[in-house]
Amino acid sequence: MYLHLGNEVSILTRDLIGIFDLDTATVSEDTRDFIRRCEENDIVTNVSGDLPKSLILCRYNGEIQAFVSAISTVTLKKRASWLSRPEKG
């Protein structure tokens, strides 16, 4: 299944590595350093048309990719868990 990240970008849920809240994740110096290195390696794509709220780390087209999204981590996690639930039948 696909997870919509914003701005017409979706990823396969099986490729999802992690969803991080930018407000809390950037408190740690290690996390800020990780994000900075991702930007330096040109693997960050901004799909946020607004204030960035989350960082999504995934495997995209066979490579590690990070996306910055205006969609909150709570909403993304709900969408991802809803997509991964087995169908009732």
Backbone as XML, in Angstrom:
<?xml version="1.0"?>
<chain id="A" units="angstrom">
  <residue number="1" name="MET">
    <atom name="N" x="0.830" y="-1.169" z="0.000"/>
    <atom name="CA" x="0.000" y="0.000" z="0.000"/>
    <atom name="C" x="0.884" y="1.245" z="0.000"/>
  </residue>
  <residue number="2" name="TYR">
    <atom name="N" x="0.268" y="2.339" z="-0.360"/>
    <atom name="CA" x="0.987" y="3.604" z="-0.455"/>
    <atom name="C" x="0.654" y="4.523" z="0.717"/>
  </residue>
  <residue number="3" name="LEU">
    <atom name="N" x="1.631" y="5.323" z="1.105"/>
    <atom name="CA" x="1.458" y="6.333" z="2.134"/>
    <atom name="C" x="1.710" y="7.688" z="1.500"/>
  </residue>
  <residue number="4" name="HIS">
    <atom name="N" x="0.688" y="8.553" z="1.517"/>
    <atom name="CA" x="0.803" y="9.884" z="0.919"/>
    <atom name="C" x="1.544" y="10.803" z="1.882"/>
  </residue>
  <residue number="5" name="LEU">
    <atom name="N" x="2.613" y="11.456" z="1.395"/>
    <atom name="CA" x="3.445" y="12.328" z="2.219"/>
    <atom name="C" x="3.146" y="13.806" z="2.014"/>
  </residue>
  <residue number="6" name="GLY">
    <atom name="N" x="2.413" y="14.111" z="0.949"/>
    <atom name="CA" x="2.114" y="15.507" z="0.635"/>
    <atom name="C" x="2.648" y="15.869" z="-0.722"/>
  </residue>
  <residue number="7" name="ASN">
    <atom name="N" x="2.061" y="16.908" z="-1.310"/>
    <atom name="CA" x="2.536" y="17.454" z="-2.575"/>
    <atom name="C" x="2.649" y="16.385" z="-3.669"/>
  </residue>
  <residue number="8" name="GLU">
    <atom name="N" x="1.646" y="15.502" z="-3.714"/>
    <atom name="CA" x="1.554" y="14.443" z="-4.720"/>
    <atom name="C" x="2.690" y="13.418" z="-4.668"/>
  </residue>
  <residue number="9" name="VAL">
    <atom name="N" x="3.285" y="13.246" z="-3.480"/>
    <atom name="CA" x="4.344" y="12.252" z="-3.297"/>
    <atom name="C" x="3.834" y="11.167" z="-2.365"/>
  </residue>
  <residue number="10" name="SER">
    <atom name="N" x="3.985" y="9.925" z="-2.795"/>
    <atom name="CA" x="3.609" y="8.761" z="-1.995"/>
    <atom name="C" x="4.745" y="7.759" z="-2.019"/>
  </residue>
  <residue number="11" name="ILE">
    <atom name="N" x="4.823" y="6.970" z="-0.949"/>
    <atom name="CA" x="5.824" y="5.903" z="-0.884"/>
    <atom name="C" x="5.102" y="4.603" z="-0.556"/>
  </residue>
  <residue number="12" name="LEU">
    <atom name="N" x="5.727" y="3.499" z="-0.879"/>
    <atom name="CA" x="5.206" y="2.199" z="-0.467"/>
    <atom name="C" x="5.443" y="2.035" z="1.035"/>
  </residue>
  <residue number="13" name="THR">
    <atom name="N" x="4.427" y="1.580" z="1.751"/>
    <atom name="CA" x="4.585" y="1.423" z="3.201"/>
    <atom name="C" x="5.698" y="0.422" z="3.532"/>
  </residue>
  <residue number="14" name="ARG">
    <atom name="N" x="5.927" y="-0.540" z="2.677"/>
    <atom name="CA" x="7.001" y="-1.513" z="2.955"/>
    <atom name="C" x="8.389" y="-0.864" z="2.879"/>
  </residue>
  <residue number="15" name="ASP">
    <atom name="N" x="8.484" y="0.316" z="2.241"/>
    <atom name="CA" x="9.755" y="1.026" z="2.124"/>
    <atom name="C" x="9.987" y="2.012" z="3.264"/>
  </residue>
  <residue number="16" name="LEU">
    <atom name="N" x="9.002" y="2.180" z="4.137"/>
    <atom name="CA" x="9.073" y="3.128" z="5.236"/>
    <atom name="C" x="10.074" y="2.652" z="6.283"/>
  </residue>
  <residue number="17" name="ILE">
    <atom name="N" x="10.980" y="3.531" z="6.665"/>
    <atom name="CA" x="11.960" y="3.221" z="7.709"/>
    <atom name="C" x="11.568" y="3.900" z="9.018"/>
  </residue>
  <residue number="18" name="GLY">
    <atom name="N" x="11.186" y="5.186" z="8.941"/>
    <atom name="CA" x="10.812" y="5.893" z="10.162"/>
    <atom name="C" x="10.125" y="7.206" z="9.871"/>
  </residue>
  <residue number="19" name="ILE">
    <atom name="N" x="9.329" y="7.648" z="10.841"/>
    <atom name="CA" x="8.640" y="8.933" z="10.769"/>
    <atom name="C" x="9.053" y="9.698" z="12.015"/>
  </residue>
  <residue number="20" name="PHE">
    <atom name="N" x="9.590" y="10.904" z="11.821"/>
    <atom name="CA" x="10.143" y="11.675" z="12.932"/>
    <atom name="C" x="9.504" y="13.053" z="13.015"/>
  </residue>
  <residue number="21" name="ASP">
    <atom name="N" x="9.153" y="13.456" z="14.222"/>
    <atom name="CA" x="8.579" y="14.771" z="14.480"/>
    <atom name="C" x="9.721" y="15.794" z="14.494"/>
  </residue>
  <residue number="22" name="LEU">
    <atom name="N" x="9.671" y="16.777" z="13.623"/>
    <atom name="CA" x="10.763" y="17.745" z="13.533"/>
    <atom name="C" x="10.856" y="18.640" z="14.763"/>
  </residue>
  <residue number="23" name="ASP">
    <atom name="N" x="9.744" y="18.847" z="15.465"/>
    <atom name="CA" x="9.801" y="19.669" z="16.682"/>
    <atom name="C" x="10.580" y="18.983" z="17.790"/>
  </residue>
  <residue number="24" name="THR">
    <atom name="N" x="10.403" y="17.693" z="17.951"/>
    <atom name="CA" x="11.078" y="16.989" z="19.040"/>
    <atom name="C" x="12.392" y="16.344" z="18.607"/>
  </residue>
  <residue number="25" name="ALA">
    <atom name="N" x="12.469" y="15.899" z="17.373"/>
    <atom name="CA" x="13.673" y="15.210" z="16.904"/>
    <atom name="C" x="14.871" y="16.148" z="16.818"/>
  </residue>
  <residue number="26" name="THR">
    <atom name="N" x="14.638" y="17.402" z="16.508"/>
    <atom name="CA" x="15.749" y="18.334" z="16.331"/>
    <atom name="C" x="16.295" y="18.858" z="17.652"/>
  </residue>
  <residue number="27" name="VAL">
    <atom name="N" x="15.754" y="18.387" z="18.776"/>
    <atom name="CA" x="16.295" y="18.757" z="20.083"/>
    <atom name="C" x="17.665" y="18.108" z="20.264"/>
  </residue>
  <residue number="28" name="SER">
    <atom name="N" x="17.796" y="16.892" z="19.785"/>
    <atom name="CA" x="19.048" y="16.148" z="19.920"/>
    <atom name="C" x="20.080" y="16.628" z="18.896"/>
  </residue>
  <residue number="29" name="GLU">
    <atom name="N" x="21.285" y="16.854" z="19.359"/>
    <atom name="CA" x="22.361" y="17.276" z="18.461"/>
    <atom name="C" x="22.679" y="16.183" z="17.442"/>
  </residue>
  <residue number="30" name="ASP">
    <atom name="N" x="22.590" y="14.920" z="17.862"/>
    <atom name="CA" x="22.849" y="13.802" z="16.944"/>
    <atom name="C" x="21.838" y="13.795" z="15.797"/>
  </residue>
  <residue number="31" name="THR">
    <atom name="N" x="20.576" y="14.041" z="16.122"/>
    <atom name="CA" x="19.547" y="14.055" z="15.082"/>
    <atom name="C" x="19.737" y="15.238" z="14.151"/>
  </residue>
  <residue number="32" name="ARG">
    <atom name="N" x="20.059" y="16.400" z="14.696"/>
    <atom name="CA" x="20.336" y="17.577" z="13.847"/>
    <atom name="C" x="21.502" y="17.293" z="12.912"/>
  </residue>
  <residue number="33" name="ASP">
    <atom name="N" x="22.527" y="16.621" z="13.430"/>
    <atom name="CA" x="23.683" y="16.258" z="12.620"/>
    <atom name="C" x="23.291" y="15.268" z="11.520"/>
  </residue>
  <residue number="34" name="PHE">
    <atom name="N" x="22.438" y="14.289" z="11.848"/>
    <atom name="CA" x="21.959" y="13.328" z="10.858"/>
    <atom name="C" x="21.200" y="14.039" z="9.730"/>
  </residue>
  <residue number="35" name="ILE">
    <atom name="N" x="20.293" y="14.930" z="10.090"/>
    <atom name="CA" x="19.519" y="15.671" z="9.083"/>
    <atom name="C" x="20.439" y="16.527" z="8.226"/>
  </residue>
  <residue number="36" name="ARG">
    <atom name="N" x="21.417" y="17.169" z="8.851"/>
    <atom name="CA" x="22.376" y="17.996" z="8.102"/>
    <atom name="C" x="23.156" y="17.142" z="7.097"/>
  </residue>
  <residue number="37" name="ARG">
    <atom name="N" x="23.585" y="15.938" z="7.522"/>
    <atom name="CA" x="24.315" y="15.050" z="6.610"/>
    <atom name="C" x="23.425" y="14.551" z="5.472"/>
  </residue>
  <residue number="38" name="CYS">
    <atom name="N" x="22.162" y="14.312" z="5.764"/>
    <atom name="CA" x="21.217" y="13.929" z="4.702"/>
    <atom name="C" x="21.100" y="15.054" z="3.678"/>
  </residue>
  <residue number="39" name="GLU">
    <atom name="N" x="21.000" y="16.287" z="4.161"/>
    <atom name="CA" x="20.914" y="17.436" z="3.253"/>
    <atom name="C" x="22.190" y="17.588" z="2.429"/>
  </residue>
  <residue number="40" name="GLU">
    <atom name="N" x="23.349" y="17.416" z="3.073"/>
    <atom name="CA" x="24.625" y="17.513" z="2.361"/>
    <atom name="C" x="24.756" y="16.442" z="1.287"/>
  </residue>
  <residue number="41" name="ASN">
    <atom name="N" x="24.193" y="15.257" z="1.535"/>
    <atom name="CA" x="24.242" y="14.161" z="0.574"/>
    <atom name="C" x="23.095" y="14.215" z="-0.426"/>
  </residue>
  <residue number="42" name="ASP">
    <atom name="N" x="22.331" y="15.284" z="-0.363"/>
    <atom name="CA" x="21.246" y="15.551" z="-1.314"/>
    <atom name="C" x="20.214" y="14.425" z="-1.363"/>
  </residue>
  <residue number="43" name="ILE">
    <atom name="N" x="19.847" y="13.926" z="-0.176"/>
    <atom name="CA" x="18.818" y="12.885" z="-0.145"/>
    <atom name="C" x="17.529" y="13.383" z="0.509"/>
  </residue>
  <residue number="44" name="VAL">
    <atom name="N" x="17.437" y="14.695" z="0.777"/>
    <atom name="CA" x="16.239" y="15.263" z="1.389"/>
    <atom name="C" x="15.408" y="15.946" z="0.312"/>
  </residue>
  <residue number="45" name="THR">
    <atom name="N" x="14.128" y="15.587" z="0.260"/>
    <atom name="CA" x="13.187" y="16.214" z="-0.653"/>
    <atom name="C" x="12.106" y="16.879" z="0.182"/>
  </residue>
  <residue number="46" name="ASN">
    <atom name="N" x="11.893" y="18.151" z="-0.061"/>
    <atom name="CA" x="10.871" y="18.877" z="0.668"/>
    <atom name="C" x="9.554" y="18.757" z="-0.080"/>
  </residue>
  <residue number="47" name="VAL">
    <atom name="N" x="8.600" y="18.049" z="0.512"/>
    <atom name="CA" x="7.265" y="17.922" z="-0.085"/>
    <atom name="C" x="6.270" y="18.748" z="0.721"/>
  </residue>
  <residue number="48" name="SER">
    <atom name="N" x="6.807" y="19.639" z="1.524"/>
    <atom name="CA" x="5.993" y="20.496" z="2.365"/>
    <atom name="C" x="5.727" y="21.808" z="1.654"/>
  </residue>
  <residue number="49" name="GLY">
    <atom name="N" x="4.471" y="22.107" z="1.434"/>
    <atom name="CA" x="4.131" y="23.401" z="0.870"/>
    <atom name="C" x="3.937" y="24.425" z="1.965"/>
  </residue>
  <residue number="50" name="ASP">
    <atom name="N" x="4.116" y="23.990" z="3.201"/>
    <atom name="CA" x="3.827" y="24.804" z="4.367"/>
    <atom name="C" x="4.917" y="24.571" z="5.402"/>
  </residue>
  <residue number="51" name="LEU">
    <atom name="N" x="4.620" y="24.855" z="6.642"/>
    <atom name="CA" x="5.549" y="24.650" z="7.741"/>
    <atom name="C" x="5.886" y="23.165" z="7.873"/>
  </residue>
  <residue number="52" name="PRO">
    <atom name="N" x="7.163" y="22.784" z="7.788"/>
    <atom name="CA" x="7.520" y="21.367" z="7.896"/>
    <atom name="C" x="7.263" y="20.834" z="9.304"/>
  </residue>
  <residue number="53" name="LYS">
    <atom name="N" x="6.640" y="19.663" z="9.373"/>
    <atom name="CA" x="6.301" y="19.057" z="10.660"/>
    <atom name="C" x="6.968" y="17.712" z="10.876"/>
  </residue>
  <residue number="54" name="SER">
    <atom name="N" x="7.292" y="17.012" z="9.787"/>
    <atom name="CA" x="7.817" y="15.660" z="9.959"/>
    <atom name="C" x="8.911" y="15.356" z="8.940"/>
  </residue>
  <residue number="55" name="LEU">
    <atom name="N" x="9.735" y="14.393" z="9.314"/>
    <atom name="CA" x="10.774" y="13.862" z="8.434"/>
    <atom name="C" x="10.479" y="12.387" z="8.265"/>
  </residue>
  <residue number="56" name="ILE">
    <atom name="N" x="10.368" y="11.955" z="7.023"/>
    <atom name="CA" x="10.075" y="10.564" z="6.733"/>
    <atom name="C" x="11.308" y="9.961" z="6.073"/>
  </residue>
  <residue number="57" name="LEU">
    <atom name="N" x="11.819" y="8.908" z="6.649"/>
    <atom name="CA" x="12.989" y="8.226" z="6.120"/>
    <atom name="C" x="12.520" y="6.929" z="5.486"/>
  </residue>
  <residue number="58" name="CYS">
    <atom name="N" x="12.945" y="6.688" z="4.250"/>
    <atom name="CA" x="12.483" y="5.489" z="3.549"/>
    <atom name="C" x="13.488" y="5.078" z="2.484"/>
  </residue>
  <residue number="59" name="ARG">
    <atom name="N" x="13.200" y="3.938" z="1.902"/>
    <atom name="CA" x="13.925" y="3.480" z="0.725"/>
    <atom name="C" x="13.037" y="3.881" z="-0.441"/>
  </residue>
  <residue number="60" name="TYR">
    <atom name="N" x="13.559" y="4.708" z="-1.345"/>
    <atom name="CA" x="12.775" y="5.259" z="-2.448"/>
    <atom name="C" x="13.562" y="5.038" z="-3.734"/>
  </residue>
  <residue number="61" name="ASN">
    <atom name="N" x="12.981" y="4.313" z="-4.652"/>
    <atom name="CA" x="13.668" y="3.964" z="-5.903"/>
    <atom name="C" x="15.008" y="3.287" z="-5.633"/>
  </residue>
  <residue number="62" name="GLY">
    <atom name="N" x="15.033" y="2.424" z="-4.608"/>
    <atom name="CA" x="16.234" y="1.658" z="-4.300"/>
    <atom name="C" x="17.289" y="2.391" z="-3.491"/>
  </residue>
  <residue number="63" name="GLU">
    <atom name="N" x="17.054" y="3.637" z="-3.145"/>
    <atom name="CA" x="18.019" y="4.441" z="-2.387"/>
    <atom name="C" x="17.377" y="4.937" z="-1.098"/>
  </residue>
  <residue number="64" name="ILE">
    <atom name="N" x="18.208" y="5.241" z="-0.106"/>
    <atom name="CA" x="17.694" y="5.869" z="1.111"/>
    <atom name="C" x="17.339" y="7.308" z="0.756"/>
  </residue>
  <residue number="65" name="GLN">
    <atom name="N" x="16.147" y="7.716" z="1.171"/>
    <atom name="CA" x="15.649" y="9.058" z="0.868"/>
    <atom name="C" x="14.948" y="9.603" z="2.109"/>
  </residue>
  <residue number="66" name="ALA">
    <atom name="N" x="15.035" y="10.893" z="2.306"/>
    <atom name="CA" x="14.325" y="11.566" z="3.390"/>
    <atom name="C" x="13.386" y="12.590" z="2.772"/>
  </residue>
  <residue number="67" name="PHE">
    <atom name="N" x="12.189" y="12.659" z="3.313"/>
    <atom name="CA" x="11.193" y="13.630" z="2.856"/>
    <atom name="C" x="10.789" y="14.492" z="4.040"/>
  </residue>
  <residue number="68" name="VAL">
    <atom name="N" x="10.702" y="15.791" z="3.806"/>
    <atom name="CA" x="10.176" y="16.721" z="4.799"/>
    <atom name="C" x="8.747" y="17.019" z="4.394"/>
  </residue>
  <residue number="69" name="SER">
    <atom name="N" x="7.814" y="16.835" z="5.344"/>
    <atom name="CA" x="6.397" y="16.965" z="5.040"/>
    <atom name="C" x="5.701" y="17.912" z="6.014"/>
  </residue>
  <residue number="70" name="ALA">
    <atom name="N" x="4.643" y="18.558" z="5.545"/>
    <atom name="CA" x="3.807" y="19.405" z="6.395"/>
    <atom name="C" x="2.765" y="18.584" z="7.134"/>
  </residue>
  <residue number="71" name="ILE">
    <atom name="N" x="2.679" y="17.290" z="6.851"/>
    <atom name="CA" x="1.727" y="16.416" z="7.521"/>
    <atom name="C" x="2.346" y="15.966" z="8.849"/>
  </residue>
  <residue number="72" name="SER">
    <atom name="N" x="1.562" y="16.039" z="9.914"/>
    <atom name="CA" x="2.079" y="15.709" z="11.239"/>
    <atom name="C" x="2.429" y="14.225" z="11.345"/>
  </residue>
  <residue number="73" name="THR">
    <atom name="N" x="3.322" y="13.929" z="12.265"/>
    <atom name="CA" x="3.713" y="12.535" z="12.497"/>
    <atom name="C" x="2.526" y="11.703" z="12.961"/>
  </residue>
  <residue number="74" name="VAL">
    <atom name="N" x="1.647" y="12.302" z="13.766"/>
    <atom name="CA" x="0.470" y="11.588" z="14.253"/>
    <atom name="C" x="-0.395" y="11.143" z="13.078"/>
  </residue>
  <residue number="75" name="THR">
    <atom name="N" x="-0.651" y="12.048" z="12.141"/>
    <atom name="CA" x="-1.470" y="11.719" z="10.970"/>
    <atom name="C" x="-0.786" y="10.672" z="10.108"/>
  </residue>
  <residue number="76" name="LEU">
    <atom name="N" x="0.505" y="10.829" z="9.861"/>
    <atom name="CA" x="1.235" y="9.858" z="9.039"/>
    <atom name="C" x="1.246" y="8.481" z="9.693"/>
  </residue>
  <residue number="77" name="LYS">
    <atom name="N" x="1.459" y="8.426" z="10.992"/>
    <atom name="CA" x="1.477" y="7.142" z="11.693"/>
    <atom name="C" x="0.103" y="6.480" z="11.653"/>
  </residue>
  <residue number="78" name="LYS">
    <atom name="N" x="-0.956" y="7.275" z="11.813"/>
    <atom name="CA" x="-2.308" y="6.716" z="11.712"/>
    <atom name="C" x="-2.544" y="6.153" z="10.319"/>
  </residue>
  <residue number="79" name="ARG">
    <atom name="N" x="-2.146" y="6.896" z="9.304"/>
    <atom name="CA" x="-2.321" y="6.414" z="7.931"/>
    <atom name="C" x="-1.534" y="5.128" z="7.708"/>
  </residue>
  <residue number="80" name="ALA">
    <atom name="N" x="-0.301" y="5.096" z="8.175"/>
    <atom name="CA" x="0.552" y="3.918" z="7.971"/>
    <atom name="C" x="0.007" y="2.713" z="8.730"/>
  </residue>
  <residue number="81" name="SER">
    <atom name="N" x="-0.467" y="2.911" z="9.949"/>
    <atom name="CA" x="-0.988" y="1.766" z="10.701"/>
    <atom name="C" x="-2.319" y="1.307" z="10.135"/>
  </residue>
  <residue number="82" name="TRP">
    <atom name="N" x="-3.122" y="2.239" z="9.636"/>
    <atom name="CA" x="-4.384" y="1.867" z="9.004"/>
    <atom name="C" x="-4.124" y="1.030" z="7.756"/>
  </residue>
  <residue number="83" name="LEU">
    <atom name="N" x="-3.104" y="1.399" z="7.010"/>
    <atom name="CA" x="-2.793" y="0.665" z="5.778"/>
    <atom name="C" x="-2.230" y="-0.721" z="6.064"/>
  </residue>
  <residue number="84" name="SER">
    <atom name="N" x="-1.568" y="-0.891" z="7.194"/>
    <atom name="CA" x="-0.926" y="-2.169" z="7.470"/>
    <atom name="C" x="-1.818" y="-3.144" z="8.227"/>
  </residue>
  <residue number="85" name="ARG">
    <atom name="N" x="-3.006" y="-2.702" z="8.654"/>
    <atom name="CA" x="-3.925" y="-3.601" z="9.354"/>
    <atom name="C" x="-4.501" y="-4.639" z="8.408"/>
  </residue>
  <residue number="86" name="PRO">
    <atom name="N" x="-4.588" y="-5.876" z="8.853"/>
    <atom name="CA" x="-5.213" y="-6.895" z="7.994"/>
    <atom name="C" x="-6.704" y="-6.608" z="7.841"/>
  </residue>
  <residue number="87" name="GLU">
    <atom name="N" x="-7.217" y="-6.952" z="6.681"/>
    <atom name="CA" x="-8.649" y="-6.744" z="6.416"/>
    <atom name="C" x="-9.462" y="-7.735" z="7.222"/>
  </residue>
  <residue number="88" name="LYS">
    <atom name="N" x="-10.603" y="-7.251" z="7.706"/>
    <atom name="CA" x="-11.512" y="-8.129" z="8.429"/>
    <atom name="C" x="-12.424" y="-8.800" z="7.412"/>
  </residue>
  <residue number="89" name="GLY">
    <atom name="N" x="-12.722" y="-10.011" z="7.636"/>
    <atom name="CA" x="-13.579" y="-10.648" z="6.653"/>
    <atom name="C" x="-14.098" y="-11.900" z="7.073"/>
  </residue>
</chain>
